[in-house]
Amino acid sequence: MAGKFRQLFQTTEIISALELEDGNISEAAKRLSDLTDVRVSAELLRYWIKTENIEYKVAYKNTMPRILIFDIETSPILAYTWGLWNQNICLDAIVDDWKLLCWSAKWLDDSQVMYDNLMIFGGFNDKTAEEYVVMSLWELLDKADIVVAHNAKRFDVKKMNAKFLQYDLGQPNYYKVVDTLQIAKGNFALTSNKLDFLARIRGFEGKHKTEFSLWTGCMNDNAESWDKMQKYCNQDVTELEKVYKDIRAWDSSHPSVGMYSDADNVVCNVCGHSGLCEGGFYYTGLSKFQVFQCDKCGHQQRDRENLVSKSKERMVNVR
């Protein structure tokens, strides 16, 4: 198929499609498909970009940040062990280190779920497959301003950084991280902070049920297992987006979305909505600030202007 791809399209046509679709590989693949009767998949286009070192420019709009929702699935470490509990496993006992099986991602409020997995590029035991899967997620993270994942800071982001180091990809462009697990732990005393529990108590569908055999099936390149694994990962992302939008108002350290907005008026620092209404006041020992509440997501934020006059501050200090 790669040879046919070369015959069907000029490099300039590929670059044009990518730039017209703002770097969205799936949409660019659809655009190329419309030019001929041959279906061009996103996976094939991504592979072609990698192998041919195709470079293209993306014109970003500085009105709102690009927020990427993502999730990864990894294989277990294969190792020899002398028991089942409390084992210290030496490096020599490792048979095969963990691999990135697949990832799923979507831009916030976009209907399309993007994904990649080892099976697309040759399977679990293919020596080059993982690098392609890692690189495709690197490309998305490189375009993101904010990334959202459940247990992002302890697992997803660090795991991906480990693979970026392994394949000498370097760091993606700087992005800020929102961890829905930390939002849940920091604000609620829930029975469980797992994504599935969060989704279900809010009335969402929740995660797909799985067993460990799904992972071993993928490691044996069972086609049905790979299909289920990718659907499982895709479902995690769609549920994660719902949970994130549901609880983001509680995140006191959420990156300021308003900093990316070109609007002249004040917008919500969490969702970017311009409909803010006055609430109460926020007090410190010497200051008083107006509080605004977003009528879309419910987030509360305070104004920067101190409403206490300088003379009153001096009176307070005298006391």
N, C-alpha and C positions, 0 to 999 in steps of 0.2 A: 504493500500500500504506500510505503514511503516513496518508492520510485514513481508511482502514479501521481502522488502528491506533487513531486517535482515537475512532472509533465503538465499538470493542470494549472499551476499558479506560478507567477513570477514573484520574486522576493518583494518587490515593490507593492504588489497586490496584497500580500500578507501583512506588510507593515501598515498599509493604508487601512485595512480592515481593523487591525488592532488599535490604531490611533483614533479611528472613527468611533470605536466602542469603548474609548477611555481605558484601554488595557484589559477589558473584560474578555478573557479567552473564550468562554462559552458563547458569548454574543458574537465575537469575531468569527468563531467557527460556523455559526449559523449564517452570518453574512457571506462567508466564502461558499457555503453550501448552496446559497441562492444563486451563485454565479455559474453553477454547473449542476449536472444531474447526479453527482457523486456526493454522498453525505460525508461531511468533514466533522469528526468528533473533536471535542475539546481536548481529549487525551492525546490524539494524534497531533493536533496543532501545538500543544504544549511540548510534546516530544520533538517536533520539528524546530520550534524556537530554540530548544536546548542544543540539539545536534548541529544546527546551522548558525548558532550564535547570532540570531536575529535581534537587533536592537530597535526599539521604537520609543517614541515620546508620548507621554500622557499629560494632558492639560488638566490639572486639578483645579477645582473650583473652591476658593477659600471662603465658603459661606457656612459650611458645617463640617465637622470632622468626619473622616471615614472610619466608622466603627465596625470592626470585624468580630463576629461571633464565631468561635471555633472550638473543635474538640478533636482529640487524637486517641487512637487505640494502639497499644504496643503489645508485642509478644513477651512471654515470660523469659527469664534467663534460664537456660538449660544447664544444669550442673549435677555433678555427683554429690550425694549427701549420705551421711551415716545414720541419719534419723529424720523424724518428722517435726521435731519441736526444738526451738532454741539452738539452732545450728550455726556454727561459724564456718563459712565456706571459703576456702582459700582460692586465690586466683587460678591456680593450676587445676582446680576441680571444675572450672567453667568450661562447658563444651561449646556453647554458643551464646553470645551476648544478646540482649534484647534488641528488637528491631521495631521501626515504625511500620505498623501494618497498614494503617490508613488514616486519613484525616477527612473531616467535613468542615465546611465553613460557609458563612453567608454574611453579606453586608446588611447591617441593621435596616429593617423595613423593606429589604429586597426579597422578592418571592423565590428567587433561585438559590438552591443549595448546591454549592460546588464541592467536589470531592476528588480524591485520588487514592489509589491503593497499589500494593505490590503486584497483584494479579494482572493489572493492566500492562505492566512492564516486564512480565516474565515469570512472576510467582515468587514464593517465599525464599526459595533457594537461589534465585538469580542474583549474581554478585553485583550487578549494576542497578537493579530495580529500585532499591531503597534510595539511592542518591537522587533519582528522578522524582520520587515521591517527596523527599525532603525539600528538594529545590522548588517544587511547585508551591509548597506551603510558604517557603521563604519569600517567594515572589509576592504572595498576598500580604504577608506580614510587613514586607518592605513598603507597601502602599498604604498601610493602615496608620491612622493617627491614634486610635484607641483600640485595644483588643480586649475581648471579654471571654472568660472561660470559668468553669467551675473548678476550684482548686488550682487556678492558673499559676499563682506565684510559687507554690510548692511542687507542682507537677508539670502541667502542660508547657509553660514557658521555659522552665529549666530543662525539661526533656528535649524540647526542640533546640534550645541553645547547645545542648550536648551534641546533637546531630549536626548542627551548623559548624561546630568546632571540628567534628570528625571528618566532615567533607570539605573543610577549608572554605566555607562560604562567607565567613565573616559575619558581622552583625547587620541585621536589616536596619533601615532607617529608624530613628528613635520613635518609639510609640509608648503610650502610657497603658497600664494594665488595670483592668477592673476585674476583681475576683468575687464572684457571687457567693462563694463559700464564706469568705471573710465578711461580706455584708450580712449574711445570715447569722454567723457566729457572733458578730459584734452588736447586733440589734435585737435578736430574738432568743428565747429559751425554748427552742423547738425540740420535739422528741428526737428528731433526726435532722441533720443539716445536709443530707444527701440530696442530689438534684431530683431524683425520682420522688422523694417525699415532699420536697418544696413544690414540685409541679402538681402533684395529686391533691395536696391540701388546698391549693388554689383553684382546683377544678379542671386542671389540664389533663391531657391524656397520660403523661408520664413516659418513662423509658420503656423500651421493649424488653421483655424478659429474655435472659440468656443463661447459658450454662458454660462451664469451662470447656466442654467439648467443642464449642464454637471456635475457640482459640486454637485448639489442636487441629480442628478441621482445616482452618486457614493455613496452619503450618504444614499441613499435608496437601495443600493446594486443592482442596475440595471445592468445586465451583459453587455448590449450593451454600457452603459455609461462607465463602467470600461474599456472596450476594447478601446473606443475612447480616454479616458483619458490617457491610457498608450501609445497609438500611438502618442498623442499630446506631451507627455513628451519626448518620443523617438525622435520625429522630432525636438524638441527644442535642443536636444543634438547634433544631426547631423548638424543642422544649426549653432549652437554655435561653433562647431569645425571649420567650414568653415570661419566664421567671425573672430575667434581668429587667425587663420593662416594668414588671410588677413590683420589684423591690428596690430599684435604683434610687427612688426618692429618699430612701433611708440612708444612703451612702454619704456620710458627711465629708469624705475625702475624695469624692468622685471628681475626675478631671473636669475643669471648667469648659463646658461646651460653648458657653457664651464667648470665650476668647477667640473662637473660630468664626464667629458670626460677623457679617458685614452690616447688620442692622444697626440703626442709630439708637433705637430704644433698648432698654434693658431686657434680656431674655433669661430664661431659666438656665442655670448652670449645668443641669443634668440632661434635659431633653431638648433645649433650644427653643422652647415655645415662648412666644412673646406675651401670652396672656397671664400677667402676674397681678395679683391683687394684694392690697395691704393687709397684713395680719396684725400680730401684736408687736411687742418690742423685745429686743435682746439687751440685757443689762450686764455690764461689768462693774468693777468697783468704782470707776470714774466715768463711764461712758453709757450712752443709750443709743441704740440703733434701730431703725425701722426694719421690720421683718416682712418679707414678701413671700407669698405662696403661689406656686404654679397651679393654674386651674386645669392642667392636663395630667401631669404626673403626680402632683401633690407635694413636690419638693419645696422645702422652706429654705430661704436664704436671706441673709441680712444685708442691708445697705452699708456702704462704707462711710457714709457721713455720720459723724458723731452729733447727736441732737442736743447734747449738753453744752451749754455755753461755757466759754473760758472762765468767766467770773464765777459760775456755779462750781466749776472744777476747783477753783482756788478755795471756795468755801468748804468743799468736801475735804480738801487737803488739810485745811486748818483744824478741822475736827479730828 
